[in-house]
Amino acid sequence: MTTEEKNILCAEFLGFQKTNLGWYDFEETLSEFESDNTFDILKFDADWNWIMAVVEKIESLGYDFNILTPNVVQIVNDEAQDVFYLDQETGTKVQSVYNACLEFIKWHNQQNTKP
């Protein structure tokens, strides 16, 4: 999966919509950090503010998002039934958080498509 595809996964998770003008942040999730709510380039992989919007959405679903070290991230729900624990050498905290968010989104999407 390319970085662009990964960023699209994050955008769709937040409810962004693809339009002829670019990616539209319908709920203005990033309005505190960006001057517009339509984007040609998605920056979830590189901008802390962007990926934190994804973290906040995960937390709004009833999960705790814990950065244990710069390379270890844990996502757990209140009942401790669904636990994501990523331990990886990424080099940066933002990259670790980004990767953890992607794994969660993939899992979340699979749960919502099961019959």
MDAnalysis code that builds the backbone (N, CA, C; Angstrom):
import MDAnalysis as mda
import numpy as np

u = mda.Universe.empty(345, n_residues=115, atom_resindex=np.repeat(np.arange(115), 3), trajectory=True)
u.add_TopologyAttr("name", ["N", "CA", "C"] * 115)
u.add_TopologyAttr("resid", np.arange(1, 116))
u.add_TopologyAttr("resname", ["MET", "THR", "THR", "GLU", "GLU", "LYS", "ASN", "ILE", "LEU", "CYS", "ALA", "GLU", "PHE", "LEU", "GLY", "PHE", "GLN", "LYS", "THR", "ASN", "LEU", "GLY", "TRP", "TYR", "ASP", "PHE", "GLU", "GLU", "THR", "LEU", "SER", "GLU", "PHE", "GLU", "SER", "ASP", "ASN", "THR", "PHE", "ASP", "ILE", "LEU", "LYS", "PHE", "ASP", "ALA", "ASP", "TRP", "ASN", "TRP", "ILE", "MET", "ALA", "VAL", "VAL", "GLU", "LYS", "ILE", "GLU", "SER", "LEU", "GLY", "TYR", "ASP", "PHE", "ASN", "ILE", "LEU", "THR", "PRO", "ASN", "VAL", "VAL", "GLN", "ILE", "VAL", "ASN", "ASP", "GLU", "ALA", "GLN", "ASP", "VAL", "PHE", "TYR", "LEU", "ASP", "GLN", "GLU", "THR", "GLY", "THR", "LYS", "VAL", "GLN", "SER", "VAL", "TYR", "ASN", "ALA", "CYS", "LEU", "GLU", "PHE", "ILE", "LYS", "TRP", "HIS", "ASN", "GLN", "GLN", "ASN", "THR", "LYS", "PRO"])
u.atoms.positions = np.array([
    [0.850, -1.179, 0.000],
    [0.000, 0.000, 0.000],
    [0.894, 1.240, 0.000],
    [0.613, 2.167, -0.886],
    [1.414, 3.378, -0.986],
    [1.034, 4.360, 0.126],
    [1.879, 5.348, 0.330],
    [1.579, 6.389, 1.318],
    [0.277, 7.096, 0.958],
    [0.067, 7.358, -0.314],
    [-1.173, 8.015, -0.745],
    [-2.387, 7.157, -0.384],
    [-2.312, 5.860, -0.616],
    [-3.420, 4.967, -0.277],
    [-3.656, 4.926, 1.233],
    [-2.583, 4.944, 1.999],
    [-2.701, 4.956, 3.457],
    [-3.358, 6.250, 3.932],
    [-2.962, 7.365, 3.342],
    [-3.555, 8.654, 3.711],
    [-5.032, 8.718, 3.335],
    [-5.388, 8.100, 2.215],
    [-6.794, 8.039, 1.813],
    [-7.592, 7.233, 2.832],
    [-7.009, 6.149, 3.331],
    [-7.658, 5.341, 4.359],
    [-7.968, 6.195, 5.600],
    [-7.006, 7.016, 6.010],
    [-7.210, 7.922, 7.151],
    [-8.295, 8.948, 6.843],
    [-8.240, 9.524, 5.655],
    [-9.213, 10.546, 5.265],
    [-10.632, 9.979, 5.276],
    [-10.803, 8.791, 4.711],
    [-12.124, 8.174, 4.673],
    [-12.602, 7.819, 6.081],
    [-11.701, 7.401, 6.948],
    [-12.047, 7.093, 8.341],
    [-12.598, 8.337, 9.046],
    [-12.045, 9.498, 8.720],
    [-12.504, 10.757, 9.316],
    [-13.741, 11.326, 8.622],
    [-14.168, 10.694, 7.541],
    [-15.352, 11.160, 6.842],
    [-15.086, 12.165, 5.745],
    [-13.816, 12.322, 5.353],
    [-13.509, 13.200, 4.226],
    [-14.171, 12.621, 2.971],
    [-14.522, 13.495, 2.050],
    [-15.115, 13.072, 0.793],
    [-14.268, 13.580, -0.365],
    [-14.096, 12.744, -1.364],
    [-13.344, 13.128, -2.565],
    [-14.282, 13.903, -3.481],
    [-13.880, 15.110, -3.867],
    [-14.666, 15.937, -4.786],
    [-13.776, 16.327, -5.954],
    [-14.336, 17.031, -6.906],
    [-13.530, 17.501, -8.037],
    [-12.563, 18.607, -7.621],
    [-12.731, 19.155, -6.424],
    [-11.818, 20.180, -5.910],
    [-10.722, 19.593, -5.017],
    [-10.846, 18.327, -4.676],
    [-9.888, 17.685, -3.784],
    [-10.613, 16.955, -2.672],
    [-9.907, 16.679, -1.599],
    [-10.498, 16.008, -0.443],
    [-11.187, 17.046, 0.427],
    [-12.472, 16.825, 0.691],
    [-13.285, 17.773, 1.443],
    [-13.477, 17.267, 2.866],
    [-13.046, 18.066, 3.830],
    [-13.187, 17.781, 5.258],
    [-14.556, 18.280, 5.680],
    [-15.567, 17.452, 5.466],
    [-16.965, 17.816, 5.675],
    [-17.225, 18.333, 7.082],
    [-16.658, 17.677, 8.084],
    [-16.903, 18.070, 9.470],
    [-15.896, 19.101, 9.979],
    [-15.037, 19.573, 9.097],
    [-14.009, 20.563, 9.444],
    [-13.174, 20.104, 10.636],
    [-12.776, 18.850, 10.578],
    [-11.972, 18.235, 11.630],
    [-10.651, 18.960, 11.827],
    [-10.062, 19.447, 10.742],
    [-8.751, 20.086, 10.802],
    [-8.837, 21.611, 10.773],
    [-10.022, 22.168, 10.998],
    [-10.192, 23.617, 10.858],
    [-9.336, 24.424, 11.827],
    [-8.980, 23.841, 12.956],
    [-8.140, 24.547, 13.930],
    [-6.714, 24.752, 13.403],
    [-6.275, 23.869, 12.500],
    [-4.890, 23.885, 12.036],
    [-4.733, 24.328, 10.585],
    [-5.810, 24.254, 9.821],
    [-5.738, 24.559, 8.395],
    [-6.671, 25.717, 8.058],
    [-6.314, 26.511, 7.054],
    [-7.116, 27.674, 6.690],
    [-8.279, 27.322, 5.769],
    [-8.300, 26.115, 5.247],
    [-9.347, 25.681, 4.326],
    [-9.773, 24.277, 4.724],
    [-10.862, 23.784, 4.170],
    [-11.263, 22.419, 4.464],
    [-11.326, 21.544, 3.210],
    [-10.621, 21.965, 2.167],
    [-10.453, 21.155, 0.962],
    [-8.956, 21.036, 0.692],
    [-8.501, 19.791, 0.441],
    [-7.071, 19.525, 0.350],
    [-6.720, 18.727, -0.903],
    [-5.678, 19.157, -1.584],
    [-5.122, 18.387, -2.696],
    [-4.190, 17.302, -2.171],
    [-3.479, 17.624, -1.091],
    [-2.503, 16.705, -0.518],
    [-2.937, 16.347, 0.898],
    [-3.005, 15.056, 1.167],
    [-3.319, 14.570, 2.505],
    [-2.014, 14.385, 3.257],
    [-1.940, 14.886, 4.487],
    [-0.671, 14.928, 5.221],
    [-0.676, 14.110, 6.517],
    [-1.478, 13.052, 6.572],
    [-1.552, 12.257, 7.791],
    [-0.213, 11.618, 8.155],
    [0.592, 11.303, 7.169],
    [1.879, 10.635, 7.400],
    [2.968, 11.585, 7.884],
    [2.754, 12.884, 7.761],
    [3.847, 13.822, 8.019],
    [3.512, 14.948, 8.994],
    [2.242, 15.157, 9.283],
    [1.846, 16.299, 10.110],
    [1.181, 15.787, 11.392],
    [1.771, 16.141, 12.520],
    [1.280, 15.679, 13.821],
    [-0.184, 16.056, 14.040],
    [-0.580, 17.256, 13.656],
    [-1.959, 17.697, 13.841],
    [-2.942, 16.833, 13.056],
    [-2.547, 16.447, 11.852],
    [-3.419, 15.616, 11.025],
    [-3.610, 14.234, 11.644],
    [-2.538, 13.590, 12.058],
    [-2.670, 12.224, 12.590],
    [-3.354, 12.255, 13.956],
    [-3.195, 13.337, 14.706],
    [-3.884, 13.434, 15.990],
    [-5.397, 13.508, 15.813],
    [-5.868, 14.031, 14.688],
    [-7.302, 14.019, 14.402],
    [-7.800, 12.580, 14.287],
    [-6.981, 11.703, 13.729],
    [-7.332, 10.280, 13.626],
    [-7.332, 9.654, 15.019],
    [-6.323, 9.975, 15.823],
    [-6.253, 9.463, 17.199],
    [-7.512, 9.868, 17.961],
    [-7.931, 11.108, 17.835],
    [-9.118, 11.584, 18.532],
    [-10.375, 10.852, 18.067],
    [-10.459, 10.534, 16.782],
    [-11.604, 9.769, 16.269],
    [-11.591, 8.361, 16.857],
    [-10.422, 7.727, 16.938],
    [-10.313, 6.395, 17.545],
    [-10.770, 6.458, 18.996],
    [-10.324, 7.472, 19.720],
    [-10.714, 7.620, 21.118],
    [-12.224, 7.866, 21.258],
    [-12.820, 8.552, 20.297],
    [-14.265, 8.804, 20.345],
    [-15.075, 7.523, 20.177],
    [-14.431, 6.469, 19.668],
    [-15.083, 5.169, 19.499],
    [-14.962, 4.294, 20.749],
    [-14.369, 4.847, 21.810],
    [-14.268, 4.128, 23.069],
    [-12.952, 3.420, 23.297],
    [-11.904, 3.845, 22.608],
    [-10.589, 3.233, 22.757],
    [-9.629, 4.203, 23.436],
    [-8.713, 3.656, 24.205],
    [-7.616, 4.437, 24.764],
    [-6.425, 4.288, 23.837],
    [-5.802, 5.385, 23.513],
    [-4.647, 5.400, 22.615],
    [-3.440, 5.779, 23.461],
    [-2.536, 4.840, 23.658],
    [-1.393, 5.047, 24.538],
    [-0.081, 4.962, 23.766],
    [0.709, 6.009, 23.858],
    [2.058, 5.995, 23.293],
    [2.982, 5.642, 24.452],
    [3.427, 4.392, 24.478],
    [4.223, 3.901, 25.594],
    [5.680, 4.331, 25.488],
    [6.225, 4.301, 24.281],
    [7.560, 4.814, 23.961],
    [7.462, 5.354, 22.543],
    [8.478, 6.023, 22.034],
    [8.387, 6.517, 20.655],
    [8.126, 5.423, 19.608],
    [8.434, 4.167, 19.933],
    [8.228, 3.082, 18.975],
    [7.143, 2.086, 19.377],
    [6.508, 2.289, 20.531],
    [5.499, 1.347, 21.012],
    [4.186, 2.085, 21.257],
    [3.141, 1.619, 20.576],
    [1.816, 2.219, 20.697],
    [0.823, 1.109, 21.043],
    [-0.085, 1.424, 21.966],
    [-1.123, 0.487, 22.373],
    [-2.476, 1.167, 22.204],
    [-3.420, 0.441, 21.601],
    [-4.795, 0.912, 21.478],
    [-5.664, -0.173, 22.104],
    [-6.463, 0.200, 23.086],
    [-7.272, -0.785, 23.803],
    [-8.650, -0.193, 24.085],
    [-9.688, -1.056, 24.004],
    [-11.021, -0.558, 24.339],
    [-11.270, -0.695, 25.832],
    [-12.375, -0.150, 26.296],
    [-12.668, -0.106, 27.723],
    [-12.744, -1.486, 28.365],
    [-13.205, -2.478, 27.619],
    [-13.317, -3.831, 28.150],
    [-12.027, -4.627, 27.981],
    [-11.003, -4.030, 27.402],
    [-9.713, -4.679, 27.133],
    [-9.882, -5.929, 26.281],
    [-10.909, -5.919, 25.426],
    [-11.117, -7.056, 24.529],
    [-10.327, -6.891, 23.231],
    [-10.303, -5.703, 22.713],
    [-9.587, -5.432, 21.467],
    [-8.336, -4.640, 21.806],
    [-7.193, -5.268, 21.623],
    [-5.931, -4.627, 21.971],
    [-5.023, -4.627, 20.749],
    [-4.480, -3.472, 20.436],
    [-3.482, -3.341, 19.380],
    [-2.208, -2.885, 20.039],
    [-1.162, -3.620, 19.825],
    [0.123, -3.310, 20.435],
    [1.155, -3.360, 19.323],
    [1.655, -2.225, 18.927],
    [2.641, -2.164, 17.862],
    [3.983, -1.765, 18.430],
    [4.957, -2.615, 18.232],
    [6.339, -2.350, 18.651],
    [7.175, -2.429, 17.389],
    [7.634, -1.277, 16.930],
    [8.354, -1.241, 15.660],
    [9.415, -0.154, 15.682],
    [10.422, -0.369, 14.922],
    [11.488, 0.622, 14.787],
    [11.144, 1.544, 13.622],
    [10.499, 2.657, 13.915],
    [10.106, 3.588, 12.856],
    [11.000, 4.818, 12.808],
    [11.625, 5.124, 13.920],
    [12.482, 6.294, 13.950],
    [11.820, 7.521, 14.532],
    [10.496, 7.677, 14.324],
    [9.819, 8.857, 14.850],
    [8.513, 8.463, 15.523],
    [8.117, 9.266, 16.486],
    [6.863, 9.021, 17.193],
    [5.677, 9.204, 16.248],
    [5.716, 10.217, 15.401],
    [4.601, 10.448, 14.483],
    [4.420, 9.253, 13.549],
    [5.503, 8.639, 13.103],
    [5.402, 7.480, 12.223],
    [4.815, 6.281, 12.971],
    [5.187, 6.106, 14.227],
    [4.625, 5.020, 15.030],
    [3.127, 5.210, 15.229],
    [2.723, 6.429, 15.536],
    [1.306, 6.726, 15.729],
    [0.544, 6.521, 14.418],
    [1.116, 6.984, 13.325],
    [0.511, 6.820, 11.997],
    [0.306, 5.346, 11.680],
    [1.323, 4.529, 11.893],
    [1.228, 3.091, 11.613],
    [0.187, 2.419, 12.498],
    [0.135, 2.792, 13.762],
    [-0.851, 2.222, 14.673],
    [-2.275, 2.596, 14.234],
    [-2.449, 3.837, 13.825],
    [-3.761, 4.275, 13.341],
    [-4.175, 3.474, 12.111],
    [-3.250, 3.259, 11.204],
    [-3.558, 2.494, 10.000],
    [-3.981, 1.071, 10.328],
    [-3.266, 0.427, 11.238],
    [-3.622, -0.940, 11.628],
    [-4.998, -0.976, 12.280],
    [-5.277, 0.009, 13.112],
    [-6.594, 0.073, 13.744],
    [-7.683, 0.274, 12.691],
    [-7.489, 1.205, 11.770],
    [-8.497, 1.495, 10.743],
    [-8.774, 0.257, 9.898],
    [-7.725, -0.455, 9.510],
    [-7.911, -1.681, 8.723],
    [-8.755, -2.681, 9.505],
    [-8.430, -2.876, 10.789],
    [-9.175, -3.801, 11.630],
    [-10.623, -3.323, 11.790],
    [-10.801, -2.046, 12.066],
    [-12.131, -1.468, 12.259],
    [-12.992, -1.645, 11.012],
    [-12.412, -1.403, 9.856],
    [-13.144, -1.568, 8.601],
    [-13.560, -3.025, 8.381],
    [-12.704, -3.974, 8.746],
    [-13.042, -5.391, 8.620],
    [-14.181, -5.771, 9.561],
    [-14.187, -5.224, 10.777],
    [-15.249, -5.516, 11.730],
    [-16.590, -5.023, 11.230],
    [-16.572, -3.905, 10.529],
    [-17.818, -3.311, 10.042],
    [-18.319, -3.937, 8.748],
    [-17.515, -4.793, 8.117],
    [-17.957, -5.451, 6.876],
    [-18.299, -6.910, 7.089],
    [-18.118, -7.421, 8.316],
    [-18.456, -8.819, 8.615],
    [-19.974, -8.967, 8.628],
    [-20.475, -10.088, 8.083],
    [-21.936, -10.312, 8.080],
    [-22.486, -10.563, 9.467],
])
